[in-house]
Amino acid sequence: MKVSRRALAWVFLPLALKTAPARQQDVTNDWAYLKRYQQENAQLAPSNDRVVFMGNSITEGWAKLFPTQFPGKPYIGRGISGQTTPQMLVRFRQDVIALKPKVVVILAGTNDIAGNTGPSTIEMIEDNLASMTEVAQANGIRVVLSSVLPVYDYPWKPGLEPAAKIMALNAWMKDYASKRGATYLDYHSAMQDERHGMRADLAYDGVHPNEAGYRVMASLAERAIQEALRRKRP
């Protein structure tokens, strides 16, 4: 008897669901990974000087160094590895607005360019960054828009030639920040090499900073945060 592909799919679907890795199921049911910081958010003590760093794996990895690179500062990381700007926008109220920070430092866009959640135009990334900025400002939070870090090639998706796209997005971000009364934080200029990729001494894979890279970022970020604090509340 000949069995159709559709019939076979229904036969094996329950088995596939049963044996799928737990993390994969979580992503399917929680696309923006809202539960990642729910417990930590609930346990946060009140603070009048909080700064939230919103981002992807670069921010997630950096947060472990905050106690030494920002000693005594109430800075917290809300980065999630692999995330794109639409995912961050979905969790922005929970992981930023609800925490009532004075400043939010947004570092996002590189995974969109890499296509982590599907094809994305520069305009789509700009729209999501603008939405995060406007939601934050509507809630009295000062915004630091961070340039996307330089990348010559993504190890997990080679051949995309992202350098020019990153620079175009950063140019828009600088202009938009000026128009919106936000602070633009330029990591790119300090960290790029002659190919507009990441300097080899600042990253371990051409995308993610090593400790030396994070030290460069920390100095620039602290100056940008202080600049943002000198601005009037939105």
C-alpha positions in Angstrom: 0.0 0.0 0.0 1.4 3.4 -1.0 1.4 5.9 1.9 1.4 9.7 1.2 4.0 12.0 2.6 1.3 13.9 4.5 0.2 10.7 6.2 3.7 9.8 7.1 4.2 13.3 8.6 1.2 12.8 10.9 2.6 9.4 12.0 6.0 10.8 12.9 4.9 14.2 14.2 4.2 13.1 17.8 7.5 11.3 18.0 9.3 14.4 16.7 7.6 16.6 19.3 8.4 14.2 22.1 12.1 14.0 21.3 12.7 17.6 20.3 15.3 19.3 22.6 13.7 21.3 25.4 15.4 24.5 24.3 13.9 24.2 20.8 10.4 23.7 22.2 10.9 26.7 24.5 11.8 28.9 21.5 8.7 27.6 19.6 6.5 28.5 22.6 8.3 31.7 23.7 9.7 33.3 20.6 11.1 36.4 22.3 12.3 34.3 25.3 10.2 36.4 27.7 10.8 33.9 30.6 14.6 34.3 30.4 14.8 37.2 32.9 11.3 37.0 34.5 12.6 35.6 37.8 15.6 38.0 38.0 13.4 41.0 37.2 11.0 40.0 40.0 13.9 39.8 42.5 15.6 43.1 41.6 15.8 45.6 44.5 14.6 49.1 43.9 17.2 51.5 42.5 17.2 55.2 41.6 20.3 55.0 39.3 19.7 51.8 37.3 21.0 51.4 33.8 19.8 48.5 31.7 21.9 47.2 28.8 19.5 45.7 26.2 21.0 43.4 23.6 22.0 40.0 22.3 24.9 37.6 23.0 27.4 40.5 23.1 25.5 42.1 26.0 24.8 38.8 27.6 28.5 37.9 27.7 29.5 41.3 28.8 27.2 41.4 31.8 29.4 38.9 33.6 32.2 41.5 33.6 30.0 44.4 34.8 31.2 44.1 38.5 34.8 44.6 37.5 34.3 47.0 34.5 31.6 49.1 36.2 32.4 48.7 39.9 29.7 49.8 42.3 27.4 50.8 39.4 23.8 49.5 39.4 24.1 48.4 35.8 22.3 45.2 34.7 22.4 43.2 31.5 19.4 42.0 29.6 21.0 40.4 26.6 19.9 37.1 25.0 22.1 35.2 22.7 21.1 35.2 19.0 18.3 37.7 19.4 17.2 40.1 16.7 15.5 43.5 17.1 11.9 42.2 16.7 12.4 39.8 19.5 13.9 42.6 21.7 11.0 44.8 20.9 8.6 42.2 22.1 10.3 41.9 25.5 11.3 45.6 25.8 8.5 46.5 28.2 9.2 43.6 30.5 13.0 43.7 30.5 13.5 47.5 30.3 10.5 49.7 31.0 9.2 47.7 34.0 12.6 48.0 35.6 12.4 51.8 35.7 16.0 52.6 34.7 17.4 56.1 34.3 19.1 55.0 31.1 18.8 52.1 28.6 21.8 51.2 26.4 20.6 49.5 23.3 23.0 47.3 21.3 21.2 45.5 18.5 21.0 44.8 14.8 23.9 42.5 14.0 21.8 39.3 14.2 19.2 40.9 12.0 21.9 41.5 9.3 23.0 37.9 9.8 19.4 36.7 9.2 19.0 34.9 12.5 15.2 35.2 12.4 14.8 35.4 8.6 15.5 38.0 6.0 15.6 41.6 7.3 16.2 44.9 5.6 18.1 47.8 7.1 14.7 49.7 7.2 13.2 46.9 9.3 16.0 47.1 11.8 15.7 50.9 11.9 12.0 50.7 12.6 12.5 48.4 15.5 15.3 50.5 17.0 13.1 53.6 16.6 10.2 51.8 18.3 12.4 50.9 21.3 13.7 54.4 21.5 10.3 56.0 21.4 8.8 53.6 24.0 11.7 54.3 26.4 11.4 58.0 25.9 7.7 58.0 26.4 8.4 56.4 29.8 10.9 59.0 30.8 14.0 56.8 30.1 17.1 58.3 28.5 18.3 56.3 25.5 21.8 55.4 24.4 21.8 53.9 20.9 25.0 51.9 20.4 26.5 51.4 17.0 26.6 47.8 15.7 30.1 46.4 16.2 32.2 45.9 13.1 32.0 42.5 11.4 33.7 41.4 8.2 32.1 38.0 8.1 29.8 35.9 10.3 31.3 32.5 11.2 27.9 30.9 11.3 26.7 32.4 8.0 29.7 33.3 5.8 29.5 35.3 2.6 26.9 38.0 3.6 29.4 40.8 3.4 27.9 42.7 6.4 30.4 45.5 6.8 28.8 48.0 4.5 25.3 47.2 5.9 26.5 47.7 9.4 28.0 51.1 8.6 24.8 52.2 6.8 22.8 51.2 9.9 25.2 53.1 12.2 25.0 56.2 10.0 21.2 56.2 10.3 21.4 55.5 14.0 23.7 58.5 14.6 21.4 60.8 12.7 18.2 59.4 14.4 19.7 59.8 17.8 20.5 63.4 17.1 16.9 64.1 16.0 15.4 62.3 18.9 17.5 63.7 21.7 19.1 60.3 22.3 22.9 59.6 22.8 24.8 57.9 20.0 27.5 55.5 21.3 30.2 54.8 18.6 31.9 51.5 19.3 32.5 50.9 15.6 35.1 53.5 15.0 37.2 52.4 18.0 37.0 48.6 17.2 37.2 48.3 13.4 40.2 47.2 11.3 41.2 48.2 7.8 38.4 46.0 6.3 35.8 47.5 8.6 35.7 44.2 10.5 36.5 43.7 14.2 40.2 44.2 15.2 41.7 40.8 15.8 43.0 41.8 19.3 39.5 42.7 20.4 37.5 39.6 19.5 37.8 35.9 19.5 35.7 35.1 16.4 35.5 38.4 14.5 32.0 39.1 16.1 32.1 38.7 19.8 34.5 40.8 21.9 37.0 39.3 24.2 37.9 40.9 27.5 40.1 43.5 25.9 37.2 44.3 23.5 34.8 44.7 26.4 37.3 47.0 28.2 37.2 49.3 25.2 33.4 49.2 25.1 33.2 49.8 28.9 35.1 53.1 28.7 33.0 54.3 25.8 29.7 53.2 27.3 30.4 54.9 30.6 31.0 58.2 28.9 27.8 57.8 26.8 25.8 57.0 29.9 27.1 60.1 31.7 26.3 62.2 28.6 22.7 60.7 28.6 22.3 61.6 32.2 23.1 65.2 31.6 20.2 65.4 29.1 16.8 66.4 30.3 14.4 63.5 30.9 12.3 62.9 27.8 
